Amino acid sequence: MQRVWESVRFRRKRFTLFAREVSAMSGNRFVEKLKGLRIQRFATACALLVLLPATGHAPAQDADNPLHTATRQELDVVKVLLAQEKAWNDGDLDAYAKGYKNSPDTIFIGKQISRGYAQMLEDYKHNYPTKASMGTLGFSELEVHPLSDTFAVCLGKYHLDRVKKEGGPADGSFSLVLEKTADGWKIVLDHTS
């Protein structure tokens, strides 16, 4: 089963995703379903940081229409996060970790720095030993910034809802660097605070 966006409400600087489960939808039907979806333009600061060095000047921003049609690359990156969110909420850390590149070079920066996929997964399992300790995860305000055909940055916020006995609710921001691999888009650097 794949997650397909039922509707996406975009706002300047953030958007909220609503998804539903569908079966046997892939290929052209999936692309057609996503065709009209739009996500926000780069924030002016990100546009300057990412595009200014490449173009030599800042691109003009259309003040009347701050939204743009999402590229396939942006949608594929968001799909990684949707799959992670689902796996986390199912209590499946192994499936959640599939969003990361299985490499000794993968880095997770949180309260401590985890180097390598194996260490990161071990730390997750140590810090979240039960489904109750994992709570319910939600991502919001996702921004995807393609850097090249094989790399992208994703910014966003998370909310972890759990009972006080299991650590209580937690909120924070994250920045991810993703690499397009033979197995699809994978997180190679995760900085979560």
Beta strands, then each sheet from edge to edge (+ up, - down):
strand 1: 2-11
strand 2: 14-22
strand 3: 38-40
strand 4: 67-69
strand 5: 107-109
strand 6: 113-115
strand 7: 136-146
strand 8: 151-161
strand 9: 170-181
strand 10: 184-192
sheet 1: 1+ 2-
sheet 2: 3+ 4-
sheet 3: 6+ 5- 10- 9+ 8- 7+
end
